[in-house]
């Protein structure tokens, strides 16, 4: 499930959307339950009884959990193939083109099963940072060319023109830029 906007309504009640809504109807004097915008209703029923600290050892082996083990688990979880149901309009993806992986955003899912992707480019100043090119770089790609669905890149400058992705994404999918990688 992908969530972008969440409004708590109290007593375990939530209203959610997959996109941001900034219309006057939704948030005039607080949240308007009778808005015409498409909000989904969710109810949280289970409550935590006890918080257990499992950060230092595993119950089964007693092995100390390190960042390496956590990274390995994260990589194994994301190692499966991408399914068409994983990809939505506006999703950010890593896609293969001309033998290299690139970061892009799905702008259209075509009826023939191809994906129109607008690709970002290297920022030019520091490896590992990206920007949108002046002229859109849209290319049709097959599902087999989509390597992973990733979280939305975060802006790293006040102007909001340079973006970064988590370091594990760079390490796992963007090996072609890593030798010169410096943190944004």
C-alpha positions, 0 to 999 in steps of 0.5 A, spaced: 500 500 500 502 506 498 500 512 502 502 520 501 496 523 505 494 521 511 489 525 516 487 522 523 480 522 525 481 520 532 479 513 535 483 509 530 480 512 524 484 515 518 483 518 511 488 516 506 490 518 499 495 516 494 496 523 492 496 530 495 490 534 495 491 541 497 484 544 495 480 548 499 474 543 500 478 538 503 482 543 509 477 549 510 477 549 517 480 542 519 479 536 515 472 536 511 469 529 512 464 531 506 469 533 501 468 531 494 475 528 493 477 521 493 479 520 500 479 512 503 477 511 510 481 506 514 480 503 521 486 501 526 483 496 530 489 492 534 493 496 539 500 494 541 500 491 548 507 491 549 513 494 546 519 489 545 526 491 544 529 486 538 534 491 536 540 488 539 539 480 538 534 475 535 530 471 539 532 464 535 539 465 534 541 470 539 546 473 534 547 480 534 543 484 529 548 489 525 547 494 520 550 489 515 544 484 517 539 489 516 541 491 509 542 484 507 535 483 509 532 489 506 536 487 499 533 480 499 526 483 500 527 487 494 530 482 490 524 479 487 522 481 480 518 487 479 510 485 477 506 490 473 501 491 479 507 494 483 507 500 478 503 505 478 502 512 474 507 517 477 511 511 481 519 512 481 523 506 478 530 504 476 529 502 469 535 499 464 536 502 458 543 501 453 546 497 459 545 502 464 540 503 470 537 510 470 532 513 475 525 515 472 518 516 473 512 513 470 508 518 466 504 513 462 502 506 463 500 504 455 495 499 454 500 494 450 504 493 457 509 498 456 511 504 460 512 511 458 518 513 463 521 520 464 528 519 466 532 524 470 539 525 469 546 526 473 546 533 476 553 534 473 556 536 480 556 530 484 555 523 483 549 520 486 545 526 485 540 527 480 535 533 476 530 533 471 533 535 464 531 541 461 527 537 455 523 531 458 527 525 456 521 520 455 522 513 453 518 507 452 520 501 456 518 494 457 516 491 464 522 487 463 527 493 463 524 496 470 529 493 475 525 496 481 520 501 484 523 506 489 521 511 493 520 518 491 527 522 490 528 527 495 530 534 494 537 536 496 537 544 495 533 550 497 531 551 490 528 544 489 532 542 483 537 537 485 535 530 488 538 524 492 535 517 493 537 513 499 544 510 499 542 503 498 539 504 492 545 507 489 549 501 491 544 496 489 542 499 482 546 504 480 553 501 480 555 505 474 555 511 478 558 509 484 566 509 483 565 517 483 559 517 488 559 523 493 554 524 498 549 530 496 
